[in-house]
Amino acid sequence: MSRKILLLGLTAILVLAAGCTGLGGPEPRVVEDSATLDISLARGLVYTVKAVIQNDGADGNVTVTAKLIDKEKGFVRDEVSTTIFIPAGETREVSLTLDGEPGREYQHSIEVS
């Protein structure tokens, strides 16, 4: 009887452990990023921010947020987000466009979640 209980207990632990491994989601990280400045007749001064995102976790959706930060005053001038699907162990390139203002200097940042 105790042997059956032990086997049932071990089976339950294995089932729970197998189920928990599926609970992990994506683990995104930025492996490369850059920004280029351009002038658009429709939008004015624009920055195209490109980022390569690697997923070190399970398949899933990843939100990528790019921010354009005023270097002198430190405030966020523009912010854009997009959500992409990245399979486990793969990378994806994302391109986002941010609006700037002539005569200001900016830096960009990329966040993933």
C-alpha positions in Angstrom: 0.0 0.0 0.0 2.8 2.4 0.9 4.5 1.6 -2.4 1.3 2.8 -4.3 1.2 6.0 -2.3 4.9 6.6 -3.1 4.3 6.0 -6.8 1.2 8.3 -6.8 3.2 11.0 -5.0 6.1 10.8 -7.5 3.7 10.8 -10.4 2.0 13.9 -9.0 5.4 15.7 -8.5 6.4 14.9 -12.1 3.1 16.1 -13.5 3.4 19.4 -11.5 7.0 19.9 -12.6 6.1 19.3 -16.2 3.3 21.8 -16.0 5.4 24.5 -14.4 8.0 24.4 -17.1 5.3 25.5 -19.6 4.5 28.5 -17.4 7.7 30.4 -18.3 7.2 33.0 -21.0 9.6 34.8 -23.3 12.8 36.3 -21.9 13.6 39.1 -24.4 16.8 41.1 -24.5 18.2 43.7 -26.8 21.3 42.4 -28.6 21.8 45.4 -31.0 20.2 48.8 -31.5 20.8 51.9 -33.6 19.0 55.2 -34.5 19.2 57.2 -37.7 18.1 60.8 -38.2 16.0 61.8 -41.3 13.8 64.6 -42.4 10.3 63.8 -43.6 8.1 66.3 -45.4 5.1 65.0 -43.7 6.5 64.6 -40.2 9.5 66.8 -39.9 12.5 65.5 -38.0 12.2 61.7 -37.5 14.5 59.1 -35.9 14.3 55.5 -37.1 15.2 53.2 -34.3 16.1 49.6 -35.1 16.6 46.9 -32.5 17.5 43.2 -32.7 15.6 41.4 -29.9 16.6 37.8 -28.8 14.2 35.6 -26.9 16.1 33.4 -24.4 12.8 32.0 -23.0 9.7 30.3 -24.3 7.7 31.3 -27.4 5.6 34.4 -26.9 4.7 38.0 -27.5 7.2 40.6 -26.6 6.5 44.4 -26.3 9.3 46.6 -27.6 9.2 50.3 -26.6 11.5 52.9 -28.1 11.9 56.3 -26.5 13.4 59.5 -27.8 14.9 61.5 -24.8 15.9 65.1 -24.9 19.6 65.1 -24.0 19.6 68.6 -22.4 16.3 68.5 -20.4 16.0 64.7 -19.9 12.3 64.4 -20.8 10.9 61.8 -23.2 10.0 63.7 -26.4 8.3 60.7 -28.1 7.6 57.1 -27.3 6.4 54.2 -29.5 5.6 50.6 -28.7 4.9 47.5 -30.8 4.2 43.9 -29.9 5.8 41.0 -31.8 5.9 37.3 -31.5 9.3 35.7 -31.1 9.8 31.9 -31.0 12.1 30.5 -28.3 15.8 31.0 -29.1 15.2 33.2 -32.1 15.8 36.9 -32.8 13.7 39.5 -34.6 14.5 42.9 -35.9 12.1 45.8 -35.1 12.0 49.2 -36.6 10.2 52.1 -34.9 9.9 55.8 -36.0 10.0 58.6 -33.4 9.3 62.3 -33.9 11.9 64.9 -32.9 12.1 68.6 -32.9 14.7 70.6 -35.0 17.5 72.2 -33.0 17.4 69.6 -30.1 19.8 66.7 -29.4 18.3 63.4 -28.5 19.3 59.9 -27.3 17.2 56.8 -27.7 16.4 53.9 -25.5 14.8 50.5 -26.1 12.9 48.5 -23.5 11.5 45.0 -23.9 9.0 43.1 -21.8 
